[in-house]
Amino acid sequence: MHDTADFEVQPRVARSRAIAIATVAICLFIAGMIASAPMAANLAREWPFVSRLMPSRDGSGPAGPVVLPGAFTYQQQRPLSCEYASVHIATTMIGQSISEYEIEAVVPLSPNPHWGFRGDIMGSWGNTDDYGVYNGPLASGLSQLGIPGNAWYGTTRDDLTRELDAGRPVVVWLGLWGDGGSFDEYTDDGTRFQLTTGMHVMVAYGYDDRAVYITDPGKAVHKEYDWATFMSLWNVMDGMALSIG
């Protein structure tokens, strides 16, 4: 025969054990969450952002990077055809594709790159005998082909961003070896012009507050130059540019 007190004690013991087990489970769960928190934080830091908001230039609020659509990579077809390749990229971006060879056909040859292509297009890059062409003859050639192009000198950061904001890709001339390789040359009639070793031409297709976005036909790659570096290389060539569109 059992005392009724036994039946009262057993349920109490069962309930106490259940509460204890639940308490332990909760503690283990909380401990696990705390232990995993650093890992979750690390994953958040390492997760790539799809886009990054940049502060607007007028301070009115956040603004994203400006990126023109259709900026593709393209390998120039000859050692010194970066100007023609850049024109091909930029005209294709605005839906009026002109090949290297089409623009070359309407650009004359001249020892003065302000008047035409200087040297042999199959020559070695970086020297000034086999060299290239400046923006004026390209703008004239594009006009013959029915495509608008504006040649710029002394172009500023604001000028560049204004053109990109308007949806126009900009062909830019950069002195990749710095201004130490620039010197003056003269035509037979005494006209002075600048030549620069390490001159190269690419297409600016976007920017943010940190950098300029470039597509480079020399290596068929997209790249970025921080603004200080870009401006120093661009200023070697007097901010020479050709906006297209």
N, C-alpha and C positions, 0 to 999 in steps of 0.2 A: 504494500500500500504506500502511495506517494503522498507527501505533504503538498498541499496546494501552493506553498511557497516555492517549491521546486519549479512548478510551471510558470511562475511569475519571474523567476530569476533567469531562466533560459531565454525567453524572448528579449529581456533586457541585454543579456550578453550578446545575442545575435545582432541586435541593433547597434550596440557599441562597436562590435567588430566591423559592421558595414560602414559605420561612420568613419572608423579609423582607416579602413581601406580606401574610402573615397577621398579622405584628407591626403593620404600618401599619394594617390593618383594625381590629385590637383597639384600638389607640391612638385611632383616629377614633371608634370606638364609645364608648369611655370619655369622650373629650372631649365627644361629643354628650350623653351622660348628665349630665355636670357642667354643661354649658351650659343644659340643660333643667330642672335642679333648681330654680332660683328660680321658674320658671313653674309647676312642679308645686306648690311650696309656696304660691304665691299662690292657685292654684285651691283648695287645701285650706282656706285661710283664708276664701275667699269662698263656699265651698259651704254652703248653708243647712242648719242642723241640724234634723232632724225633731223632736227633743225635747231638752230640756236638763234634766239632773238638778240639783236644788236640794238644799242641805244640809238635813237634817231638823231640825225645831225642837227636838227633844230630844237632838240630837247623836248619835243611835244609828246614823246612816248616811245615805246619799243618799235623797232622797224627791223625787218629781216634783211638778209643780204639781197643785192640785186644781181640776178643771174639771167642772162639772155638765153632763150631756148635754142637748141640745135647746135651748141658749140661742140663740135666733134674733133677727134684727133685725126691728123692726116700727115703722112710722111712726104716731105718735099721730094720731087722726082730727080733733082740734080743737086750737086754740092752747093751751088750758090743761087738756088731758086726760091729762097725763103720769102722774098717779097711776093713773087707770083703765087706761091703756095698759100700765103696769108690772104691774098686777094681771093683765091679760090675758096678758102674757109669762110671768109666774111660774106662773100656774095651768096654762097650756098645757104648761110644762116638766114639771109633775108629772102630766100626763095628765088634768086636770080643767078644761079650757079654759072660761074665763068671758070674754065679750066686754066691751069698754069700756061698752057700753050696758046690759048686764046688771048690772054692779056699780054703775053710776051710778043705776040704778032703785031700789036699796036703800040709797042714801046720801042723807040729808036735806040740805037747804040750811041754812046758818047763818053769821052773821057771825064766829063763833068756829070756826076750822078744826078744833079738837079735837072739835067737835060735828057738823060737817057741811061741805059744800062752800061756800066763801066766794066770792061774786061771780059774774060771768058767765063761763062756760066758753069763750065766744067772744072774751073780752077779750084784751088785749095782755100778753104774758109779761113778767115782771120787776117789775111793780108789786104793790101790796098791796091795792088795792080789788077788782080781779078777780084771784083768788089761787089757790085750790085747797083741798085737804083734807089733814089729817094722818092718822096711822095708825089711831087709835082707831075712827073711823066705818068705815074700810075693813075692819078686823078684824070688827066687828059685822056688816057687810054680808056678808062671806064666810061667817060663821057661819050667817046666814039661808039661804045658798045651799048649806049642807052641806059647806063647805070649811074646814079648819083654818087659822087664821092667828094669829100671836102678835105683839102690838104691843110694841115695846121702846123705852125711852128710856135715855140715858146708856150706850149700848151701846159696848163696847170692841172692840179688834181681836180679842181672844181670843173674845169672844162671837160675832163675825161668822164667824171661821174655824170655830168649833164648829158653827154652824148649817150652813155649807157642807159641812163634813166629814160631817154627818149627811144630806146630800143635799137640803137645803132651800134653794131660792133666796131671796134676801133683797132686798126692796124698800127702798131707802135714800133719805133726804131730804138733799140737799146745798145749802149756801149758796154758789152759784157766784161771787157777788160779794164774798165775805168777810163778816166779822161787823160791818163798819161800817154795814150797812144793816138791822140788827136793832133792833127797838124793841118796847116793850110797848103793848098795846091792852087795852081793857076792854069787857066786855059791859054791858048796862044794869043788871044786878044786881051789878056790881062785880067779876066774875070776870076775872082777868088772864090774858092769853095773848100769846105772841110772834108777831110777823110779821117776815118777812125778805125784802127785795128780792132778786131773782135766785135765788129758791128753785126747785129742780128735783128731779124724782124719777126714779130709774133702778133697774135691777135688777143686783145683784151676783151673778155666777154662778160665780166662781172666784177663785183667788189663787195667788201663790207668795211666796217670801220677799222679793221685790222690789216687787210690785204687786198691785192688785185688778183683776179683770176685770169689765167693765161692759157691759151692753147698754142703749143710750140711745134711748128712743122719740122724743126730740126731733128727732134727725137720722137715726134708723134705722141706727145704726152700732154696732159693737163698739169699745170703747176700753179703755185701761188707765190707771189712776192709780197713781203710786208711792205707797207707804204714807203718807209724810209729807204729801203733797198731799191724798190722800183723807181722812185723819184731820182735817186742818185744815178742809176743807170740810164734813165730816160733823159735826164738833164745833160748827159754827155753828148747826146744827139739833139740838143736844143729843144727837147719836147716834141720831136717830129712825130706826126701822127696823120692818119688818113681814116676819117670816119666814113662808113659806107651805109647808104640807105636813105 
